[in-house]
Amino acid sequence: MKVKKNVGMIDQLIRYLLAVVFLVLTFTASYWFFIGAVVMMFTAYFSFCGLYKLLGINTCKIDYSKVDEDEE
């Protein structure tokens, strides 16, 4: 089962930057920021956000339904 991507390139870059900021805050402010850093890294790496799925948001410009049809 393939997970359809719903995080676009710009959104992905913002998530990576937030992950770095959260990692810095982990060492300077509170270790709780580590949770946010991990979430941001995973959602950026896999280009999938569960909250986006629930809210029906898709910032990815590639239509994967057409790509799946071509593979079959």
mmCIF file as gemmi writes it, N, C-alpha and C atoms, coordinates in Angstrom:
data_model
loop_
_atom_site.group_PDB
_atom_site.id
_atom_site.type_symbol
_atom_site.label_atom_id
_atom_site.label_alt_id
_atom_site.label_comp_id
_atom_site.label_asym_id
_atom_site.label_entity_id
_atom_site.label_seq_id
_atom_site.pdbx_PDB_ins_code
_atom_site.Cartn_x
_atom_site.Cartn_y
_atom_site.Cartn_z
_atom_site.occupancy
_atom_site.B_iso_or_equiv
_atom_site.pdbx_formal_charge
_atom_site.auth_seq_id
_atom_site.auth_asym_id
_atom_site.pdbx_PDB_model_num
ATOM 1 N N . MET Axp A 1 ? 0.836 -1.182 0 1 0 ? 1 A 1
ATOM 2 C CA . MET Axp A 1 ? 0 0 0 1 0 ? 1 A 1
ATOM 3 C C . MET Axp A 1 ? 0.882 1.246 0 1 0 ? 1 A 1
ATOM 4 N N . LYS Axp A 2 ? 0.685 2.096 -0.984 1 0 ? 2 A 1
ATOM 5 C CA . LYS Axp A 2 ? 1.438 3.334 -1.078 1 0 ? 2 A 1
ATOM 6 C C . LYS Axp A 2 ? 0.678 4.458 -0.391 1 0 ? 2 A 1
ATOM 7 N N . VAL Axp A 3 ? 1.426 5.287 0.305 1 0 ? 3 A 1
ATOM 8 C CA . VAL Axp A 3 ? 0.841 6.467 0.929 1 0 ? 3 A 1
ATOM 9 C C . VAL Axp A 3 ? 0.996 7.62 -0.047 1 0 ? 3 A 1
ATOM 10 N N . LYS Axp A 4 ? -0.077 8.292 -0.349 1 0 ? 4 A 1
ATOM 11 C CA . LYS Axp A 4 ? -0.037 9.422 -1.283 1 0 ? 4 A 1
ATOM 12 C C . LYS Axp A 4 ? 0.574 10.633 -0.575 1 0 ? 4 A 1
ATOM 13 N N . LYS Axp A 5 ? 1.485 11.27 -1.259 1 0 ? 5 A 1
ATOM 14 C CA . LYS Axp A 5 ? 2.146 12.441 -0.698 1 0 ? 5 A 1
ATOM 15 C C . LYS Axp A 5 ? 1.19 13.624 -0.684 1 0 ? 5 A 1
ATOM 16 N N . ASN Axp A 6 ? 1.23 14.392 0.406 1 0 ? 6 A 1
ATOM 17 C CA . ASN Axp A 6 ? 0.392 15.581 0.492 1 0 ? 6 A 1
ATOM 18 C C . ASN Axp A 6 ? 1.171 16.807 0.985 1 0 ? 6 A 1
ATOM 19 N N . VAL Axp A 7 ? 2.494 16.707 0.989 1 0 ? 7 A 1
ATOM 20 C CA . VAL Axp A 7 ? 3.354 17.815 1.407 1 0 ? 7 A 1
ATOM 21 C C . VAL Axp A 7 ? 4.213 18.212 0.215 1 0 ? 7 A 1
ATOM 22 N N . GLY Axp A 8 ? 4.09 19.456 -0.214 1 0 ? 8 A 1
ATOM 23 C CA . GLY Axp A 8 ? 4.836 19.957 -1.363 1 0 ? 8 A 1
ATOM 24 C C . GLY Axp A 8 ? 6.265 20.33 -1.01 1 0 ? 8 A 1
ATOM 25 N N . MET Axp A 9 ? 7.026 20.729 -2.024 1 0 ? 9 A 1
ATOM 26 C CA . MET Axp A 9 ? 8.448 21.018 -1.865 1 0 ? 9 A 1
ATOM 27 C C . MET Axp A 9 ? 8.709 22.2 -0.928 1 0 ? 9 A 1
ATOM 28 N N . ILE Axp A 10 ? 7.984 23.292 -1.096 1 0 ? 10 A 1
ATOM 29 C CA . ILE Axp A 10 ? 8.184 24.461 -0.23 1 0 ? 10 A 1
ATOM 30 C C . ILE Axp A 10 ? 7.788 24.123 1.206 1 0 ? 10 A 1
ATOM 31 N N . ASP Axp A 11 ? 6.679 23.432 1.363 1 0 ? 11 A 1
ATOM 32 C CA . ASP Axp A 11 ? 6.221 22.992 2.677 1 0 ? 11 A 1
ATOM 33 C C . ASP Axp A 11 ? 7.267 22.069 3.314 1 0 ? 11 A 1
ATOM 34 N N . GLN Axp A 12 ? 7.859 21.216 2.504 1 0 ? 12 A 1
ATOM 35 C CA . GLN Axp A 12 ? 8.881 20.293 2.98 1 0 ? 12 A 1
ATOM 36 C C . GLN Axp A 12 ? 10.117 21.055 3.482 1 0 ? 12 A 1
ATOM 37 N N . LEU Axp A 13 ? 10.555 22.052 2.744 1 0 ? 13 A 1
ATOM 38 C CA . LEU Axp A 13 ? 11.707 22.851 3.163 1 0 ? 13 A 1
ATOM 39 C C . LEU Axp A 13 ? 11.425 23.605 4.469 1 0 ? 13 A 1
ATOM 40 N N . ILE Axp A 14 ? 10.223 24.136 4.602 1 0 ? 14 A 1
ATOM 41 C CA . ILE Axp A 14 ? 9.843 24.833 5.835 1 0 ? 14 A 1
ATOM 42 C C . ILE Axp A 14 ? 9.87 23.866 7.016 1 0 ? 14 A 1
ATOM 43 N N . ARG Axp A 15 ? 9.396 22.647 6.797 1 0 ? 15 A 1
ATOM 44 C CA . ARG Axp A 15 ? 9.402 21.64 7.865 1 0 ? 15 A 1
ATOM 45 C C . ARG Axp A 15 ? 10.826 21.272 8.272 1 0 ? 15 A 1
ATOM 46 N N . TYR Axp A 16 ? 11.743 21.148 7.298 1 0 ? 16 A 1
ATOM 47 C CA . TYR Axp A 16 ? 13.139 20.872 7.636 1 0 ? 16 A 1
ATOM 48 C C . TYR Axp A 16 ? 13.744 22.02 8.437 1 0 ? 16 A 1
ATOM 49 N N . LEU Axp A 17 ? 13.451 23.259 8.044 1 0 ? 17 A 1
ATOM 50 C CA . LEU Axp A 17 ? 13.969 24.414 8.784 1 0 ? 17 A 1
ATOM 51 C C . LEU Axp A 17 ? 13.41 24.459 10.205 1 0 ? 17 A 1
ATOM 52 N N . LEU Axp A 18 ? 12.118 24.166 10.342 1 0 ? 18 A 1
ATOM 53 C CA . LEU Axp A 18 ? 11.519 24.124 11.683 1 0 ? 18 A 1
ATOM 54 C C . LEU Axp A 18 ? 12.137 23.02 12.527 1 0 ? 18 A 1
ATOM 55 N N . ALA Axp A 19 ? 12.468 21.904 11.908 1 0 ? 19 A 1
ATOM 56 C CA . ALA Axp A 19 ? 13.108 20.807 12.638 1 0 ? 19 A 1
ATOM 57 C C . ALA Axp A 19 ? 14.459 21.243 13.197 1 0 ? 19 A 1
ATOM 58 N N . VAL Axp A 20 ? 15.214 21.992 12.411 1 0 ? 20 A 1
ATOM 59 C CA . VAL Axp A 20 ? 16.508 22.487 12.878 1 0 ? 20 A 1
ATOM 60 C C . VAL Axp A 20 ? 16.311 23.477 14.022 1 0 ? 20 A 1
ATOM 61 N N . VAL Axp A 21 ? 15.35 24.368 13.876 1 0 ? 21 A 1
ATOM 62 C CA . VAL Axp A 21 ? 15.057 25.336 14.939 1 0 ? 21 A 1
ATOM 63 C C . VAL Axp A 21 ? 14.638 24.606 16.211 1 0 ? 21 A 1
ATOM 64 N N . PHE Axp A 22 ? 13.787 23.609 16.079 1 0 ? 22 A 1
ATOM 65 C CA . PHE Axp A 22 ? 13.338 22.843 17.248 1 0 ? 22 A 1
ATOM 66 C C . PHE Axp A 22 ? 14.496 22.082 17.889 1 0 ? 22 A 1
ATOM 67 N N . LEU Axp A 23 ? 15.43 21.588 17.084 1 0 ? 23 A 1
ATOM 68 C CA . LEU Axp A 23 ? 16.594 20.905 17.664 1 0 ? 23 A 1
ATOM 69 C C . LEU Axp A 23 ? 17.455 21.867 18.475 1 0 ? 23 A 1
ATOM 70 N N . VAL Axp A 24 ? 17.637 23.08 17.971 1 0 ? 24 A 1
ATOM 71 C CA . VAL Axp A 24 ? 18.394 24.084 18.721 1 0 ? 24 A 1
ATOM 72 C C . VAL Axp A 24 ? 17.67 24.406 20.019 1 0 ? 24 A 1
ATOM 73 N N . LEU Axp A 25 ? 16.346 24.565 19.932 1 0 ? 25 A 1
ATOM 74 C CA . LEU Axp A 25 ? 15.568 24.852 21.136 1 0 ? 25 A 1
ATOM 75 C C . LEU Axp A 25 ? 15.581 23.684 22.123 1 0 ? 25 A 1
ATOM 76 N N . THR Axp A 26 ? 15.754 22.48 21.623 1 0 ? 26 A 1
ATOM 77 C CA . THR Axp A 26 ? 15.845 21.314 22.504 1 0 ? 26 A 1
ATOM 78 C C . THR Axp A 26 ? 17.029 21.457 23.452 1 0 ? 26 A 1
ATOM 79 N N . PHE Axp A 27 ? 18.156 21.931 22.92 1 0 ? 27 A 1
ATOM 80 C CA . PHE Axp A 27 ? 19.358 22.049 23.734 1 0 ? 27 A 1
ATOM 81 C C . PHE Axp A 27 ? 19.434 23.347 24.523 1 0 ? 27 A 1
ATOM 82 N N . THR Axp A 28 ? 18.669 24.351 24.109 1 0 ? 28 A 1
ATOM 83 C CA . THR Axp A 28 ? 18.756 25.642 24.798 1 0 ? 28 A 1
ATOM 84 C C . THR Axp A 28 ? 17.582 25.923 25.726 1 0 ? 28 A 1
ATOM 85 N N . ALA Axp A 29 ? 16.384 25.467 25.359 1 0 ? 29 A 1
ATOM 86 C CA . ALA Axp A 29 ? 15.202 25.827 26.149 1 0 ? 29 A 1
ATOM 87 C C . ALA Axp A 29 ? 14.618 24.629 26.899 1 0 ? 29 A 1
ATOM 88 N N . SER Axp A 30 ? 14.132 23.653 26.163 1 0 ? 30 A 1
ATOM 89 C CA . SER Axp A 30 ? 13.456 22.52 26.793 1 0 ? 30 A 1
ATOM 90 C C . SER Axp A 30 ? 13.569 21.288 25.908 1 0 ? 30 A 1
ATOM 91 N N . TYR Axp A 31 ? 13.699 20.148 26.526 1 0 ? 31 A 1
ATOM 92 C CA . TYR Axp A 31 ? 13.808 18.909 25.763 1 0 ? 31 A 1
ATOM 93 C C . TYR Axp A 31 ? 12.505 18.529 25.069 1 0 ? 31 A 1
ATOM 94 N N . TRP Axp A 32 ? 11.399 19.176 25.409 1 0 ? 32 A 1
ATOM 95 C CA . TRP Axp A 32 ? 10.11 18.889 24.774 1 0 ? 32 A 1
ATOM 96 C C . TRP Axp A 32 ? 10.093 19.29 23.296 1 0 ? 32 A 1
ATOM 97 N N . PHE Axp A 33 ? 10.947 20.203 22.909 1 0 ? 33 A 1
ATOM 98 C CA . PHE Axp A 33 ? 11.011 20.604 21.505 1 0 ? 33 A 1
ATOM 99 C C . PHE Axp A 33 ? 11.512 19.463 20.611 1 0 ? 33 A 1
ATOM 100 N N . PHE Axp A 34 ? 12.151 18.461 21.22 1 0 ? 34 A 1
ATOM 101 C CA . PHE Axp A 34 ? 12.641 17.315 20.454 1 0 ? 34 A 1
ATOM 102 C C . PHE Axp A 34 ? 11.488 16.573 19.775 1 0 ? 34 A 1
ATOM 103 N N . ILE Axp A 35 ? 10.337 16.519 20.434 1 0 ? 35 A 1
ATOM 104 C CA . ILE Axp A 35 ? 9.161 15.859 19.845 1 0 ? 35 A 1
ATOM 105 C C . ILE Axp A 35 ? 8.75 16.578 18.56 1 0 ? 35 A 1
ATOM 106 N N . GLY Axp A 36 ? 8.703 17.894 18.602 1 0 ? 36 A 1
ATOM 107 C CA . GLY Axp A 36 ? 8.372 18.673 17.419 1 0 ? 36 A 1
ATOM 108 C C . GLY Axp A 36 ? 9.395 18.502 16.315 1 0 ? 36 A 1
ATOM 109 N N . ALA Axp A 37 ? 10.67 18.41 16.691 1 0 ? 37 A 1
ATOM 110 C CA . ALA Axp A 37 ? 11.723 18.224 15.696 1 0 ? 37 A 1
ATOM 111 C C . ALA Axp A 37 ? 11.564 16.884 14.992 1 0 ? 37 A 1
ATOM 112 N N . VAL Axp A 38 ? 11.26 15.842 15.741 1 0 ? 38 A 1
ATOM 113 C CA . VAL Axp A 38 ? 11.088 14.513 15.155 1 0 ? 38 A 1
ATOM 114 C C . VAL Axp A 38 ? 9.877 14.495 14.221 1 0 ? 38 A 1
ATOM 115 N N . VAL Axp A 39 ? 8.787 15.091 14.656 1 0 ? 39 A 1
ATOM 116 C CA . VAL Axp A 39 ? 7.575 15.134 13.823 1 0 ? 39 A 1
ATOM 117 C C . VAL Axp A 39 ? 7.845 15.886 12.522 1 0 ? 39 A 1
ATOM 118 N N . MET Axp A 40 ? 8.502 17.029 12.623 1 0 ? 40 A 1
ATOM 119 C CA . MET Axp A 40 ? 8.806 17.817 11.425 1 0 ? 40 A 1
ATOM 120 C C . MET Axp A 40 ? 9.728 17.057 10.469 1 0 ? 40 A 1
ATOM 121 N N . MET Axp A 41 ? 10.723 16.364 11.011 1 0 ? 41 A 1
ATOM 122 C CA . MET Axp A 41 ? 11.644 15.599 10.163 1 0 ? 41 A 1
ATOM 123 C C . MET Axp A 41 ? 10.925 14.471 9.436 1 0 ? 41 A 1
ATOM 124 N N . PHE Axp A 42 ? 10.09 13.721 10.151 1 0 ? 42 A 1
ATOM 125 C CA . PHE Axp A 42 ? 9.383 12.61 9.529 1 0 ? 42 A 1
ATOM 126 C C . PHE Axp A 42 ? 8.388 13.075 8.478 1 0 ? 42 A 1
ATOM 127 N N . THR Axp A 43 ? 7.636 14.126 8.781 1 0 ? 43 A 1
ATOM 128 C CA . THR Axp A 43 ? 6.658 14.597 7.799 1 0 ? 43 A 1
ATOM 129 C C . THR Axp A 43 ? 7.341 15.187 6.575 1 0 ? 43 A 1
ATOM 130 N N . ALA Axp A 44 ? 8.497 15.818 6.761 1 0 ? 44 A 1
ATOM 131 C CA . ALA Axp A 44 ? 9.239 16.357 5.618 1 0 ? 44 A 1
ATOM 132 C C . ALA Axp A 44 ? 9.863 15.232 4.801 1 0 ? 44 A 1
ATOM 133 N N . TYR Axp A 45 ? 10.449 14.255 5.471 1 0 ? 45 A 1
ATOM 134 C CA . TYR Axp A 45 ? 11.137 13.169 4.761 1 0 ? 45 A 1
ATOM 135 C C . TYR Axp A 45 ? 10.16 12.311 3.942 1 0 ? 45 A 1
ATOM 136 N N . PHE Axp A 46 ? 9.027 11.965 4.546 1 0 ? 46 A 1
ATOM 137 C CA . PHE Axp A 46 ? 8.065 11.107 3.86 1 0 ? 46 A 1
ATOM 138 C C . PHE Axp A 46 ? 7.052 11.887 3.021 1 0 ? 46 A 1
ATOM 139 N N . SER Axp A 47 ? 7.095 13.214 3.076 1 0 ? 47 A 1
ATOM 140 C CA . SER Axp A 47 ? 6.181 14.091 2.327 1 0 ? 47 A 1
ATOM 141 C C . SER Axp A 47 ? 4.723 13.747 2.599 1 0 ? 47 A 1
ATOM 142 N N . PHE Axp A 48 ? 4.442 13.373 3.824 1 0 ? 48 A 1
ATOM 143 C CA . PHE Axp A 48 ? 3.079 13.03 4.208 1 0 ? 48 A 1
ATOM 144 C C . PHE Axp A 48 ? 2.802 13.58 5.597 1 0 ? 48 A 1
ATOM 145 N N . CYS Axp A 49 ? 1.653 14.247 5.737 1 0 ? 49 A 1
ATOM 146 C CA . CYS Axp A 49 ? 1.221 14.793 7.016 1 0 ? 49 A 1
ATOM 147 C C . CYS Axp A 49 ? -0.171 14.255 7.318 1 0 ? 49 A 1
ATOM 148 N N . GLY Axp A 50 ? -0.29 13.552 8.429 1 0 ? 50 A 1
ATOM 149 C CA . GLY Axp A 50 ? -1.575 12.988 8.822 1 0 ? 50 A 1
ATOM 150 C C . GLY Axp A 50 ? -2.628 14.051 9.1 1 0 ? 50 A 1
ATOM 151 N N . LEU Axp A 51 ? -2.215 15.172 9.666 1 0 ? 51 A 1
ATOM 152 C CA . LEU Axp A 51 ? -3.157 16.259 9.926 1 0 ? 51 A 1
ATOM 153 C C . LEU Axp A 51 ? -3.67 16.851 8.622 1 0 ? 51 A 1
ATOM 154 N N . TYR Axp A 52 ? -2.797 16.983 7.631 1 0 ? 52 A 1
ATOM 155 C CA . TYR Axp A 52 ? -3.224 17.446 6.313 1 0 ? 52 A 1
ATOM 156 C C . TYR Axp A 52 ? -4.261 16.487 5.727 1 0 ? 52 A 1
ATOM 157 N N . LYS Axp A 53 ? -4.041 15.201 5.911 1 0 ? 53 A 1
ATOM 158 C CA . LYS Axp A 53 ? -4.973 14.188 5.395 1 0 ? 53 A 1
ATOM 159 C C . LYS Axp A 53 ? -6.349 14.366 6.039 1 0 ? 53 A 1
ATOM 160 N N . LEU Axp A 54 ? -6.378 14.565 7.347 1 0 ? 54 A 1
ATOM 161 C CA . LEU Axp A 54 ? -7.651 14.755 8.056 1 0 ? 54 A 1
ATOM 162 C C . LEU Axp A 54 ? -8.374 16.02 7.618 1 0 ? 54 A 1
ATOM 163 N N . LEU Axp A 55 ? -7.612 17.07 7.337 1 0 ? 55 A 1
ATOM 164 C CA . LEU Axp A 55 ? -8.206 18.354 6.965 1 0 ? 55 A 1
ATOM 165 C C . LEU Axp A 55 ? -8.419 18.498 5.46 1 0 ? 55 A 1
ATOM 166 N N . GLY Axp A 56 ? -7.948 17.516 4.687 1 0 ? 56 A 1
ATOM 167 C CA . GLY Axp A 56 ? -8.125 17.562 3.234 1 0 ? 56 A 1
ATOM 168 C C . GLY Axp A 56 ? -7.2 18.548 2.544 1 0 ? 56 A 1
ATOM 169 N N . ILE Axp A 57 ? -6.053 18.835 3.143 1 0 ? 57 A 1
ATOM 170 C CA . ILE Axp A 57 ? -5.095 19.774 2.573 1 0 ? 57 A 1
ATOM 171 C C . ILE Axp A 57 ? -4.057 18.99 1.779 1 0 ? 57 A 1
ATOM 172 N N . ASN Axp A 58 ? -3.673 19.538 0.623 1 0 ? 58 A 1
ATOM 173 C CA . ASN Axp A 58 ? -2.641 18.919 -0.194 1 0 ? 58 A 1
ATOM 174 C C . ASN Axp A 58 ? -1.809 20.028 -0.833 1 0 ? 58 A 1
ATOM 175 N N . THR Axp A 59 ? -0.544 20.162 -0.423 1 0 ? 59 A 1
ATOM 176 C CA . THR Axp A 59 ? 0.328 21.176 -0.997 1 0 ? 59 A 1
ATOM 177 C C . THR Axp A 59 ? 1.246 20.592 -2.064 1 0 ? 59 A 1
ATOM 178 N N . CYS Axp A 60 ? 1.14 19.298 -2.317 1 0 ? 60 A 1
ATOM 179 C CA . CYS Axp A 60 ? 1.948 18.633 -3.335 1 0 ? 60 A 1
ATOM 180 C C . CYS Axp A 60 ? 1.291 18.837 -4.701 1 0 ? 60 A 1
ATOM 181 N N . LYS Axp A 61 ? 2.048 19.331 -5.666 1 0 ? 61 A 1
ATOM 182 C CA . LYS Axp A 61 ? 1.488 19.66 -6.969 1 0 ? 61 A 1
ATOM 183 C C . LYS Axp A 61 ? 1.404 18.461 -7.905 1 0 ? 61 A 1
ATOM 184 N N . ILE Axp A 62 ? 2.047 17.343 -7.571 1 0 ? 62 A 1
ATOM 185 C CA . ILE Axp A 62 ? 2.032 16.162 -8.431 1 0 ? 62 A 1
ATOM 186 C C . ILE Axp A 62 ? 0.756 15.374 -8.167 1 0 ? 62 A 1
ATOM 187 N N . ASP Axp A 63 ? 0.055 15.013 -9.235 1 0 ? 63 A 1
ATOM 188 C CA . ASP Axp A 63 ? -1.164 14.215 -9.123 1 0 ? 63 A 1
ATOM 189 C C . ASP Axp A 63 ? -0.778 12.737 -9.187 1 0 ? 63 A 1
ATOM 190 N N . TYR Axp A 64 ? -0.711 12.084 -8.025 1 0 ? 64 A 1
ATOM 191 C CA . TYR Axp A 64 ? -0.258 10.701 -7.963 1 0 ? 64 A 1
ATOM 192 C C . TYR Axp A 64 ? -1.302 9.71 -8.451 1 0 ? 64 A 1
ATOM 193 N N . SER Axp A 65 ? -2.532 10.125 -8.604 1 0 ? 65 A 1
ATOM 194 C CA . SER Axp A 65 ? -3.537 9.201 -9.133 1 0 ? 65 A 1
ATOM 195 C C . SER Axp A 65 ? -3.23 8.872 -10.598 1 0 ? 65 A 1
ATOM 196 N N . LYS Axp A 66 ? -2.719 9.847 -11.344 1 0 ? 66 A 1
ATOM 197 C CA . LYS Axp A 66 ? -2.343 9.605 -12.728 1 0 ? 66 A 1
ATOM 198 C C . LYS Axp A 66 ? -1.058 8.788 -12.822 1 0 ? 66 A 1
ATOM 199 N N . VAL Axp A 67 ? -0.137 8.994 -11.897 1 0 ? 67 A 1
ATOM 200 C CA . VAL Axp A 67 ? 1.098 8.235 -11.899 1 0 ? 67 A 1
ATOM 201 C C . VAL Axp A 67 ? 0.823 6.77 -11.595 1 0 ? 67 A 1
ATOM 202 N N . ASP Axp A 68 ? -0.093 6.485 -10.658 1 0 ? 68 A 1
ATOM 203 C CA . ASP Axp A 68 ? -0.455 5.104 -10.314 1 0 ? 68 A 1
ATOM 204 C C . ASP Axp A 68 ? -1.096 4.394 -11.487 1 0 ? 68 A 1
ATOM 205 N N . GLU Axp A 69 ? -1.901 5.086 -12.271 1 0 ? 69 A 1
ATOM 206 C CA . GLU Axp A 69 ? -2.561 4.475 -13.422 1 0 ? 69 A 1
ATOM 207 C C . GLU Axp A 69 ? -1.543 4.088 -14.478 1 0 ? 69 A 1
ATOM 208 N N . ASP Axp A 70 ? -0.49 4.88 -14.634 1 0 ? 70 A 1
ATOM 209 C CA . ASP Axp A 70 ? 0.533 4.581 -15.632 1 0 ? 70 A 1
ATOM 210 C C . ASP Axp A 70 ? 1.357 3.346 -15.266 1 0 ? 70 A 1
ATOM 211 N N . GLU Axp A 71 ? 1.526 3.079 -13.956 1 0 ? 71 A 1
ATOM 212 C CA . GLU Axp A 71 ? 2.318 1.951 -13.513 1 0 ? 71 A 1
ATOM 213 C C . GLU Axp A 71 ? 1.593 0.623 -13.718 1 0 ? 71 A 1
ATOM 214 N N . GLU Axp A 72 ? 0.286 0.633 -13.72 1 0 ? 72 A 1
ATOM 215 C CA . GLU Axp A 72 ? -0.482 -0.607 -13.802 1 0 ? 72 A 1
ATOM 216 C C . GLU Axp A 72 ? -0.554 -1.151 -15.182 1 0 ? 72 A 1
